[in-house]
Amino acid sequence: MKKLMLSLFVAFGFSACSLNNGDDNYVDCGANTNVEFTGFPLLCNYTVKAPPSAAAVTVVATEEKLNQLFTKTAGSCPVASDPNIDFTKQYLVGIFAGRKESTGYEIKITSIVENNCQIVVNYYEKSPATGETVTQTPTYPTDFVLVPKTSKGFIFYKTTENPDNIVIGSFRNQCTGADCQKFYQINDYNTLKFLNVAAGQYEFGQYKYTPTIKRGEYSLLLKEVPAEILTLRGQTKTYGTPDSADQGGVYFELRQNGAVTKVYIDNNDTDDQSAAIKTFKKAIQDKITSLK
C-alpha cells in the first residue's frame, strides 16, 4: 500500500488497494471509521497560482505551503467567509479535476474514512449531463475540505455517485444569530449542513458545511416531490409571499440532470398552494426538524 502525505500538487494515478502484497508482510489495518471534515470554500478567499492541467490532489499542512499554492484575495463570494485555517489542528485537503474545456464538470469529496494505517478520501467526478446547457469556457473544477491534523498517509479513491441533489431550507430574513437559517443539501451519499447561511444569499458553494454520511436520502425525498414542481424543470417559482411580514418560508432546490429548479413556499397556507404543495411543505419542515 502506498502511503502518501501530499503537500504539493500530485497527479492522480492511484487508488485504494489491499495491504496484502502476497508475502508474509500482511498488515491488519482494522476497521474503517468516518472522519469528520468541514467543507471549505477556499476559492472565495484564494486563487490557485498555477491550476494543474491534469487531475491532482494536495494535502496542505502549513501556512507556508498554503501560500506557495494559493494567492490570497479580498474575497470573491457575496458572503464573507472565514479564510483562516488553524494548522495546529487541521489540514487542508484539495482535489483537482484538471482542465476541462467547458462548464458542467464537477469534482466532489463524498466521505473520508480512516483505519489504523491510512486515511482514505472518497470522491466522484461529474461530466455534463445529456441536454445540460454548458458554455465553451475552460474550467478547473476543485473541492476543498478541512480534516483533523494527522500523521497518517492519505490515499484517494474514485467512486461512482449520482450527482443530483436537493437543497431544503427554512428562511426568515429577520432572524438573528449565527446559523439561524437552516439549510441542508441532501445527496444520495451524504447530507450537508450549510453553516451561517445569509438571508437571500442562496448560492451554496460559498458556505462551509459539515456532512452526515447517510446513503439513499435523496432518492427517498425525491419520491415526495409533487408533479407540479417536477414539471418546472429549471425554473423558479414562488408560492404566496414568503417573509413579506416576517412569517418566513420554505426553500426547495432540485438539481437534476444539469437543470436547477428553485421553489419558495410561504409558511402561511395561500390560495395558490395546492393540497400537494401544502403536504410537501410540511414534509420539508419535518425533514428540517429531524436534521437539526
KADA-V339577 format. One record per pair of residues at least 12 apart in sequence whose ideal C-beta (glycine too) atoms are under 6 Angstrom apart, sorted by sequence separation. I is the first residue (numbers start at 0). J is the second residue. If there is no record, write none. Layout:
[[I/J] [I/J]]
This chain:
[[94/106] [109/121] [169/181] [194/206] [193/206] [194/207] [108/122] [168/182] [182/196] [193/208] [248/263] [249/264] [0/16] [107/123] [167/183] [178/194] [180/196] [192/208] [248/264] [264/280] [178/195] [191/208] [192/209] [248/265] [0/18] [106/124] [166/184] [177/195] [248/266] [191/210] [247/266] [105/125] [164/184] [165/185] [246/266] [189/210] [190/211] [246/267] [47/69] [48/70] [104/126] [164/186] [241/263] [189/212] [190/213] [45/69] [46/70] [62/86] [103/127] [241/265] [61/86] [233/258] [45/71] [46/72] [161/187] [172/198] [188/214] [190/216] [232/258] [235/261] [236/262] [237/263] [238/264] [239/265] [233/260] [238/265] [94/122] [96/124] [103/131] [160/188] [231/260] [44/74] [60/90] [103/133] [187/217] [239/269] [43/74] [102/133] [185/216] [186/217] [187/218] [249/280] [43/75] [58/90] [59/91] [101/133] [102/134] [185/217] [43/76] [118/151] [238/271] [58/92] [101/135] [106/140] [108/142] [117/151] [228/262] [238/272] [249/283] [105/140] [107/142] [117/152] [118/153] [119/154] [120/155] [121/156] [123/158] [185/220] [57/93] [102/138] [104/140] [106/142] [108/144] [43/80] [100/137] [117/154] [119/156] [121/158] [123/160] [125/162] [44/82] [56/94] [98/137] [99/138] [40/80] [55/95] [98/139] [54/96] [8/51] [10/53] [11/54] [54/97] [51/95] [53/97] [96/140] [10/55] [52/97] [9/55] [51/97] [52/98] [95/141] [8/55] [9/56] [94/142] [8/57] [93/143] [225/275] [5/56] [5/57] [92/144] [165/217] [5/58] [6/60] [92/146] [225/279] [165/220] [89/145] [90/146] [6/64] [90/148] [89/148] [223/282] [88/148] [172/242] [173/245] [36/111] [171/247] [34/111] [170/247] [170/248] [33/112] [34/113] [109/188] [170/250] [31/112] [168/250] [31/114] [167/251] [29/114] [28/114] [29/115] [166/252] [28/115] [28/116] [165/253] [50/139] [164/254] [163/254] [163/255] [58/153] [56/155] [41/143] [110/212] [15/119] [39/143] [39/144] [38/144] [39/145] [181/287] [183/290] [36/144] [37/145] [36/146] [2/117] [167/283] [169/287] [78/197] [78/200] [77/200] [131/257] [78/205] [128/256] [76/205] [128/257] [15/154] [15/156] [14/156] [4/152] [3/152] [2/152] [3/153] [43/205] [40/205] [38/207] [37/207] [38/208] [37/209] [33/212]]
